[in-house]
């Protein structure tokens, strides 16, 4: 391993690796529920929806993270408001707000010719530039996401597997929907520095989807997703250096390949024997 790290610099690699592993773990916790509830589009939309906030913050010299958080929160509130008042389906409300926020971000970016480099980092990430402050932010984000997932576990489980049961038990889908939006928002805002707003969805979806093929409980899916996501980060960083490719995109490619590998292995296993475990996911 040392000969792999020497050209890149051990310090840069270790910070990038630590930051990437934290981001992968955050996305594993949130992404498990994203995959189980079929909310991948929401994660992608919130990632795009951060653009106007980040752009506005950069133009006025404020913190991009605060701008991203403000923009993502506004988008989440807009989606919830449209869903309640406009009587729209979730995907329609997400699509409307997503288009509006993305267009606003493009307008803000187009007003500054000096924004091209910053925009590239926002969209595709700059994991090799992760510093101590970024790692601290990711650590805090992980604690918040883990706490939120633990507190809202019952509403998530009930709403994911049986909406009628959730209503009967007083664990309404509104609570689960709001909590899920908040969970994804925190995960995307905390992780975009590492892999970018366009690629964070890869860590949100691919590792949990791969783990879901083999695990049959929420806890095991989260654990498997964290392991696969961390492996994606490590292999993606090495691929990025030796192949001269973008780090964030390389991480996303590895995550996708791991999912395809898990899918292929699952197919081989199913051909070799008849599954004895019941199909489905337990809480």
Secondary structure, DSSP 8 states (H G I E B T S, - for coil): -HHHHTTT-HHHHHHHHHHHHHHHHHHHHHHHHHHHHT-HHHHHHHHHHTHHHHHHHHHHT--HHHHHHHHHHHHHHHHHHHHHHS---HHHHHHHHHHHHHHHHHHHHHT-GGGHHHHHHHHH--GGG--HHHHHHHHHHHHHHHHHHHHTHHHHHHHHH-HHHHHHTT--HHHHHHHHHHHHHHHHHHHHHHH-TTTHHHHHHHHHHHHHTT--BHHHHHHHHHHHHHHHHHHHHHHHHHHT--HHHHHHHHHHHHHHHHHHHHHHHHHHS---S-SS-B-
